[in-house]
C-alpha cells in the first residue's frame, strides 16, 4: 500500500472543491490546507487528470489564499501546462478541420475536441486531452485518412494496432507531437450501435464555430450526454469494472450544466433501454448524483442496486488504490481477452474469429513484454 492512502472521503472532498469550492466543512478545509493531509486529494486529482480543473475552481473561491504557498505554486504550474497544451490542441483542431473541409469532407467534432469550442468548459485548463476525435462520413474515412497522411500526419504502427471492421475509428495519426487525431466512422464500436446510431446523428447535429472562417458540426446536447455515458460506462467498461472515472464524470457534469434544459432525458432513457443498458444508465446517473449533486428527471435516488454499485466502486478503488496493485494489473490483462474486446480490436467477420483474436492479443502482449525488457536493458547500458 502506498504511503498516500486515498479513502472514500477523498472522493467527496475532491468533487466538492471541483464543483462548489465555497461550500465546505471545517474538516474538508483542514484536509486541503494541511501540508500532508492534502496529498491523497492531490494524488486522486492527478490520477484523473483533474489538477487543471481543481486549480481553476479553487482560484475562484475564498479558500485559495489559505492554501500553502508550495501547493499554490504546484497547482498553478500544472494548470499552466494544461492551458498551454489545450491552446496548441485548439490550433491543431482548426488546422485539421480546415484541411478536411477544404476537401469537402463533413466533420462532427466530438468529445473533448468539441468542448474546447462549445462553452462547456469553465476554462481551457479544466480538461486534459490525449486526442482529437472527428466523426466523418463512413464512405469518406479512407479518403480523409489518406489526405492526412499526405499532409504530413503519420501513424504509430507499433503502439496502435487497429485492424478491424468493427473498430469505430481509424489508427490514430499525429503531425507535430501535440496529440493524436482519430477519424471516427461511428461514435462507438459497431456492436454498440443500438445505444446511439451514427446514421441518425448526422440528421440532428448543430453548427460549431471554430473561428471566423471555420464552422463544423457538433452533437446535440442530448447526444453528447448519451455518448459521454456510453463511452465511459460501456465501451471503456466502467460499469463492468465497478470503476468511476472521475474525469469522465466531471465531463458529463459540465455538459449537463452548460446545456441545462436542452437535454431531452426521455430520449436518453430510450436509447439505453433499446440497447438493454438501463441498469448501466441508472448507476452512472446515481454516481453523478452522489459525487456532484447532479440530479436529472430520470435519476432514481432510491434504487438499491445503484447505491450498492456506487459503494462497491468506491470500496474497490480504496482497497486497490487504482491501478497500483498487482491484482488490478492482472485483471486488466484478463479483460483484454473477453469476447467483446477481441471483437472490437480484431473483428468478427472471419471463421474462428475469437481464437484468431486471442492469438493476436497474445502476440501483442508478448511483444509488449519483450519491448519493455529491451528498453530496460538499453537504459541499464546507458547508465553504465
C-alpha positions as CSV (number, residue, x, y, z in Angstrom):
1,X,0.0,0.0,0.0
2,X,1.2,3.4,-0.9
3,X,2.1,5.9,1.9
4,X,-0.5,8.2,0.4
5,X,-3.8,6.5,1.1
6,X,-7.0,7.5,-0.7
7,X,-10.2,6.8,1.2
8,X,-13.9,7.3,0.5
9,X,-14.0,10.8,1.8
10,X,-11.2,11.8,-0.6
11,X,-13.6,11.4,-3.5
12,X,-16.2,13.6,-1.9
13,X,-13.5,16.2,-0.9
14,X,-12.3,16.4,-4.5
15,X,-15.7,16.8,-6.1
16,X,-16.6,19.4,-3.5
17,X,-13.5,21.5,-4.5
18,X,-14.2,20.9,-8.2
19,X,-17.8,21.9,-8.2
20,X,-18.7,24.0,-5.1
21,X,-15.5,25.2,-3.6
22,X,-17.2,27.7,-1.2
23,X,-19.5,25.0,0.3
24,X,-17.1,23.1,2.5
25,X,-16.9,21.7,6.0
26,X,-14.2,22.6,8.6
27,X,-12.8,19.1,8.2
28,X,-12.6,19.4,4.4
29,X,-10.7,22.7,4.7
30,X,-8.3,21.2,7.2
31,X,-7.6,18.3,4.9
32,X,-7.0,20.7,2.0
33,X,-4.7,23.2,3.7
34,X,-2.6,20.8,5.8
35,X,0.7,20.0,4.0
36,X,0.4,16.3,4.5
37,X,-3.4,15.7,4.7
38,X,-3.9,17.2,1.2
39,X,-1.6,14.6,-0.5
40,X,-4.4,12.0,-1.1
41,X,-6.6,14.6,-2.7
42,X,-3.9,15.8,-5.0
43,X,-3.0,12.2,-5.8
44,X,-6.6,11.4,-6.8
45,X,-6.9,14.6,-8.8
46,X,-3.7,13.6,-10.7
47,X,-4.9,10.1,-11.2
48,X,-7.9,11.5,-13.2
49,X,-6.1,14.5,-14.8
50,X,-8.2,17.0,-12.8
51,X,-5.5,19.3,-11.4
52,X,-6.3,22.0,-14.0
53,X,-9.9,21.8,-13.1
54,X,-9.1,21.8,-9.4
55,X,-6.9,24.9,-9.7
56,X,-9.4,26.8,-11.8
57,X,-12.1,26.2,-9.3
58,X,-10.0,26.9,-6.2
59,X,-8.7,30.2,-7.6
60,X,-12.3,31.5,-7.8
61,X,-13.0,30.7,-4.2
62,X,-12.2,32.3,-0.8
63,X,-10.1,29.2,0.0
64,X,-7.3,29.9,-2.4
65,X,-5.5,32.4,-0.2
66,X,-5.5,29.9,2.7
67,X,-3.6,27.2,0.7
68,X,0.1,26.7,1.5
69,X,2.4,28.6,-0.9
70,X,4.0,25.4,-2.1
71,X,0.6,23.9,-3.0
72,X,-0.4,27.1,-4.8
73,X,2.8,27.1,-6.9
74,X,2.3,23.5,-7.8
75,X,-1.3,23.9,-8.9
76,X,-0.6,27.0,-10.9
77,X,2.3,25.3,-12.7
78,X,0.2,22.3,-13.7
79,X,-2.7,24.5,-14.7
80,X,-0.4,26.5,-17.0
81,X,0.8,23.3,-18.6
82,X,-2.8,22.1,-19.2
83,X,-3.8,25.5,-20.6
84,X,-0.8,25.8,-22.9
85,X,-1.4,22.2,-24.2
86,X,-5.0,22.9,-24.9
87,X,-4.2,26.1,-26.7
88,X,-2.0,24.0,-29.1
89,X,-4.7,21.4,-29.4
90,X,-7.2,24.1,-30.4
91,X,-4.9,25.2,-33.1
92,X,-4.5,21.6,-34.3
93,X,-8.3,21.2,-34.4
94,X,-8.6,24.3,-36.6
95,X,-5.8,23.0,-38.8
96,X,-7.2,19.5,-39.4
97,X,-10.8,20.7,-39.8
98,X,-9.7,23.3,-42.4
99,X,-7.8,20.6,-44.3
100,X,-10.8,18.3,-44.4
101,X,-13.4,21.0,-45.0
102,X,-11.4,22.3,-47.9
103,X,-11.7,18.9,-49.4
104,X,-15.5,18.7,-49.0
105,X,-15.4,16.3,-46.1
106,X,-18.1,16.9,-43.5
107,X,-17.0,16.9,-39.8
108,X,-18.7,16.4,-36.5
109,X,-16.3,17.4,-33.7
110,X,-16.9,15.1,-30.7
111,X,-16.0,14.7,-27.1
112,X,-13.1,16.7,-25.7
113,X,-12.3,18.4,-29.0
114,X,-15.8,19.9,-29.2
115,X,-15.6,21.1,-25.5
116,X,-12.6,23.3,-26.4
117,X,-15.0,25.4,-28.5
118,X,-18.6,24.9,-27.4
119,X,-18.5,26.6,-23.9
120,X,-18.9,23.5,-21.8
121,X,-15.5,24.2,-20.1
122,X,-15.1,26.9,-17.5
123,X,-11.5,27.4,-18.8
124,X,-9.2,25.6,-21.2
125,X,-7.2,24.1,-18.4
126,X,-10.1,22.2,-16.9
127,X,-9.9,19.3,-19.4
128,X,-6.8,17.2,-20.2
129,X,-7.0,15.6,-23.6
130,X,-5.0,12.9,-25.4
131,X,-6.5,13.2,-28.9
132,X,-8.8,15.0,-31.3
133,X,-11.9,13.0,-32.2
134,X,-13.6,13.7,-35.5
135,X,-16.7,12.0,-36.8
136,X,-16.7,11.9,-40.6
137,X,-19.0,10.1,-43.1
138,X,-18.2,6.4,-43.2
139,X,-17.7,6.4,-47.0
140,X,-15.2,9.3,-46.7
141,X,-13.0,7.8,-43.9
142,X,-10.3,6.3,-46.3
143,X,-10.2,9.5,-48.3
144,X,-9.8,11.6,-45.2
145,X,-7.1,9.2,-43.8
146,X,-5.0,9.4,-46.9
147,X,-5.4,13.1,-47.1
148,X,-4.0,13.5,-43.6
149,X,-1.1,11.2,-44.4
150,X,-0.2,13.3,-47.5
151,X,-0.4,16.4,-45.3
152,X,2.4,15.1,-43.0
153,X,0.5,13.1,-40.4
154,X,1.9,9.7,-39.5
155,X,0.7,6.7,-37.6
156,X,2.4,4.7,-34.8
157,X,2.2,1.2,-36.0
158,X,4.0,-0.3,-33.1
159,X,1.7,1.1,-30.4
160,X,-1.7,1.3,-32.1
161,X,-2.5,-1.9,-33.8
162,X,-6.1,-1.3,-35.0
163,X,-7.2,-3.5,-37.8
164,X,-10.8,-4.4,-37.5
165,X,-14.0,-3.9,-39.4
166,X,-15.6,-3.4,-36.0
167,X,-13.3,-0.6,-35.0
168,X,-15.1,2.8,-34.8
169,X,-12.1,4.8,-35.7
170,X,-9.0,4.5,-37.9
171,X,-5.5,4.2,-36.4
172,X,-4.6,7.5,-34.7
173,X,-2.4,9.9,-36.6
174,X,0.0,12.6,-35.3
175,X,1.6,15.6,-37.1
176,X,3.6,17.6,-34.5
177,X,3.6,15.7,-31.2
178,X,0.8,17.8,-29.8
179,X,-1.8,15.0,-29.8
180,X,-3.3,12.3,-31.9
181,X,-6.1,12.7,-34.4
182,X,-8.7,10.0,-34.6
183,X,-11.1,9.8,-37.6
184,X,-14.3,8.1,-36.5
185,X,-16.8,6.5,-38.8
186,X,-19.0,5.6,-35.9
187,X,-19.4,7.2,-32.5
188,X,-19.0,3.9,-30.7
189,X,-17.9,0.4,-31.7
190,X,-20.1,-1.3,-34.2
191,X,-21.7,-3.7,-31.7
192,X,-22.8,-0.8,-29.6
193,X,-24.8,0.9,-32.4
194,X,-28.1,0.3,-30.5
195,X,-27.0,2.8,-27.9
196,X,-26.5,5.6,-30.4
197,X,-26.9,5.1,-34.2
198,X,-24.3,7.2,-36.0
199,X,-26.6,7.4,-39.1
200,X,-29.3,9.2,-37.1
201,X,-26.7,11.5,-35.5
202,X,-25.9,13.2,-38.8
203,X,-29.5,14.4,-39.2
204,X,-29.6,16.3,-35.9
205,X,-26.2,17.9,-35.5
206,X,-25.6,21.5,-34.5
207,X,-23.2,24.1,-36.0
208,X,-20.0,24.7,-34.1
209,X,-17.8,27.7,-34.8
210,X,-14.1,27.2,-34.6
211,X,-13.0,30.6,-36.0
212,X,-14.4,33.3,-38.2
213,X,-13.7,31.1,-41.3
214,X,-14.3,27.6,-39.9
215,X,-17.7,26.2,-39.0
216,X,-18.1,22.5,-38.4
217,X,-20.8,20.4,-36.6
218,X,-21.2,19.1,-33.1
219,X,-23.6,16.6,-31.5
220,X,-26.9,17.9,-30.0
221,X,-26.9,18.3,-26.2
222,X,-28.8,15.0,-25.8
223,X,-26.4,13.1,-28.0
224,X,-23.4,14.5,-26.1
225,X,-24.9,13.1,-22.8
226,X,-25.6,9.7,-24.4
227,X,-22.1,9.4,-25.9
228,X,-20.4,10.5,-22.6
229,X,-22.2,7.9,-20.5
230,X,-22.0,5.1,-23.1
231,X,-18.3,5.7,-23.8
232,X,-17.3,5.7,-20.2
233,X,-19.6,3.0,-18.8
234,X,-20.0,0.6,-21.7
235,X,-17.1,1.0,-24.2
236,X,-14.5,1.7,-21.5
237,X,-16.0,-0.8,-19.1
238,X,-16.7,1.4,-16.2
239,X,-19.9,-0.4,-15.3
240,X,-18.5,-3.9,-15.6
241,X,-15.3,-3.0,-13.7
242,X,-17.0,-1.1,-10.9
243,X,-14.9,1.9,-11.7
244,X,-16.0,5.5,-11.5
245,X,-13.9,7.6,-13.9
246,X,-13.9,11.0,-12.2
247,X,-12.5,12.6,-15.4
248,X,-15.5,11.4,-17.4
249,X,-17.9,12.1,-14.6
250,X,-16.8,15.7,-14.5
251,X,-17.1,16.0,-18.3
252,X,-20.7,14.7,-18.1
253,X,-21.4,17.2,-15.3
254,X,-20.1,20.1,-17.4
255,X,-22.2,19.1,-20.4
256,X,-25.4,18.9,-18.3
257,X,-24.7,22.1,-16.5
258,X,-23.9,24.0,-19.7
259,X,-26.9,22.8,-21.8
260,X,-29.4,22.6,-18.8
261,X,-32.9,22.2,-20.3
262,X,-31.7,21.4,-23.8
263,X,-31.1,17.8,-22.8
264,X,-34.1,15.5,-23.5
265,X,-33.8,12.9,-20.7
266,X,-36.6,10.7,-22.0
267,X,-34.6,10.3,-25.3
268,X,-31.5,9.4,-23.2
269,X,-33.5,6.8,-21.4
270,X,-35.0,5.4,-24.6
271,X,-31.5,4.9,-26.1
272,X,-30.2,2.9,-23.2
273,X,-33.5,1.0,-22.9
274,X,-33.3,0.0,-26.6
275,X,-29.8,-1.3,-26.0
276,X,-30.8,-3.2,-22.9
277,X,-28.5,-0.9,-20.8
278,X,-30.9,0.7,-18.4
279,X,-29.0,-0.5,-15.4
280,X,-25.8,1.0,-16.8
281,X,-27.5,4.3,-17.2
282,X,-29.1,4.2,-13.8
283,X,-25.8,3.6,-12.0
284,X,-24.0,6.2,-14.0
285,X,-26.6,8.9,-13.1
286,X,-26.6,7.8,-9.5
287,X,-22.8,8.0,-9.3
288,X,-23.1,11.5,-10.7
289,X,-25.6,12.5,-8.1
290,X,-23.6,11.1,-5.2
291,X,-20.4,12.8,-6.2
292,X,-21.5,16.0,-7.9
293,X,-25.1,16.5,-6.8
294,X,-26.3,16.3,-10.4
295,X,-29.9,15.2,-10.3
296,X,-31.8,14.6,-13.5
297,X,-35.5,13.8,-14.2
298,X,-34.6,10.1,-14.8
299,X,-32.2,9.6,-11.8
300,X,-33.6,7.1,-9.4
301,X,-32.2,8.1,-5.9
302,X,-33.9,5.1,-4.2
303,X,-32.6,2.4,-6.5
304,X,-30.9,-0.1,-4.1
305,X,-28.8,-1.6,-6.9
306,X,-27.4,1.8,-7.8
307,X,-26.5,2.5,-4.2
308,X,-24.8,-0.9,-3.8
309,X,-22.9,-0.4,-7.1
310,X,-21.7,3.1,-6.1
311,X,-20.4,1.8,-2.7
312,X,-18.7,-1.1,-4.4
313,X,-17.0,1.2,-6.9
314,X,-15.5,3.3,-4.1
315,X,-14.6,0.3,-1.9
316,X,-12.8,-1.3,-4.8
317,X,-10.7,1.8,-5.5
318,X,-9.9,2.3,-1.9
319,X,-8.9,-1.3,-1.4
320,X,-6.8,-1.5,-4.6
321,X,-5.7,2.2,-4.9
322,X,-6.4,2.5,-8.6
323,X,-4.0,0.6,-10.9
324,X,-1.2,0.2,-8.4
325,X,-1.9,-3.3,-7.2
326,X,-0.7,-6.5,-8.9
327,X,-4.3,-7.8,-8.9
328,X,-5.6,-4.7,-10.8
329,X,-2.9,-5.1,-13.4
330,X,-3.7,-8.8,-13.8
331,X,-7.4,-8.1,-14.1
332,X,-6.7,-5.5,-16.8
333,X,-4.9,-8.1,-18.9
334,X,-7.6,-10.7,-18.4
335,X,-10.2,-8.1,-19.5
336,X,-8.4,-7.8,-22.8
337,X,-9.3,-11.4,-23.7
338,X,-13.0,-11.0,-23.3
339,X,-15.0,-11.6,-26.4
340,X,-16.3,-8.0,-26.6
341,X,-12.7,-6.7,-26.6
342,X,-11.4,-9.2,-29.0
343,X,-14.3,-8.4,-31.4
344,X,-13.6,-4.6,-31.0
345,X,-9.9,-4.9,-31.8
346,X,-9.6,-7.8,-34.3
347,X,-13.1,-8.1,-35.8
348,X,-15.5,-10.9,-36.0
349,X,-16.1,-11.3,-39.7
350,X,-13.9,-14.4,-40.2
351,X,-14.2,-18.1,-39.2
352,X,-12.9,-18.8,-35.7
353,X,-12.6,-15.1,-35.2
354,X,-12.3,-15.4,-31.4
355,X,-9.5,-17.9,-31.5
356,X,-7.6,-15.8,-34.1
357,X,-8.2,-12.7,-32.0
358,X,-6.9,-14.3,-28.8
359,X,-3.7,-15.4,-30.7
360,X,-3.3,-11.8,-32.0
361,X,-3.8,-10.5,-28.4
362,X,-1.2,-12.9,-27.1
363,X,1.3,-11.9,-29.8
364,X,0.8,-8.2,-28.9
365,X,1.1,-9.0,-25.2
366,X,4.4,-10.9,-25.6
367,X,5.8,-8.2,-28.0
368,X,5.0,-5.6,-25.4
369,X,6.8,-7.5,-22.7
370,X,9.8,-8.0,-25.0
371,X,9.9,-4.3,-25.9
372,X,9.7,-3.4,-22.2
373,X,12.6,-5.7,-21.3
374,X,14.6,-4.4,-24.3
375,X,14.0,-0.9,-23.1
376,X,15.2,-1.7,-19.6
377,X,18.4,-3.3,-20.9
378,X,19.0,-0.2,-23.0
379,X,18.5,2.2,-20.1
380,X,20.8,0.0,-18.0
381,X,23.6,0.2,-20.6
382,X,23.2,4.0,-20.8
383,X,23.6,4.3,-17.1
384,X,26.7,2.1,-17.1
